[in-house]
Amino acid sequence: MSEPKITLWSDADYFSPYVMSVYVALHEKALPFTLKTVDLSGGENLRPGWEGYTLTRRVPVLAVDDFELSESSAIAEYLEETFAPPEWERIYPHDRQNRARARQIQAWLRSDLMPIREERSTDVVFAGAKKAPLSSAGLASAAKLFDTANLLLAHGKPNLFGEWCIADTDLALMLNRLVLNGDDVPERLVEYAAFQWQRSSVQRFVALSGAR
């Protein structure tokens, strides 16, 4: 079986949390890939000539040979099924219920907590930007995030399910929108996010944006 040709499309600034999720997944599976960028600020993604135009016109876009796919959670599931254990490393838990829970967490982080995503954009994480204090909606959203994360991590282990999975990276990114801005975050969650952030695949992506 020949090695597949894999390409990942990112925003030019490497600020997308969803690109980061796919980038980490590819590295965790030790899959060689080519990284390409599209200029979102210049509208390059809205031009018919761009490879992802016929999909969602957003990043990330993953191309594996002649198959193209967008949306980070769909990409992660495709990678897990296509490049499956034991030949490739897992990015989702082995246990079926934990796998379902990990996907639930990913879907929640992508569909809820909008005030945090609006008031703590990822230039906080990847460019060291500092934002104004959270609005009342932002504070309520942060409280919801903290309550849920504390329940998920009530077992006291450093990962969500006792073993790393891609949902750990996604949850740490959401927490770091607040942690790295200097917002008040429970110490247990600060420690969890810091631990996840030191993973080599995460640090590889962080280095792309020039963040430290």
Disulfide bonds with the S-S distance in Angstrom:
none
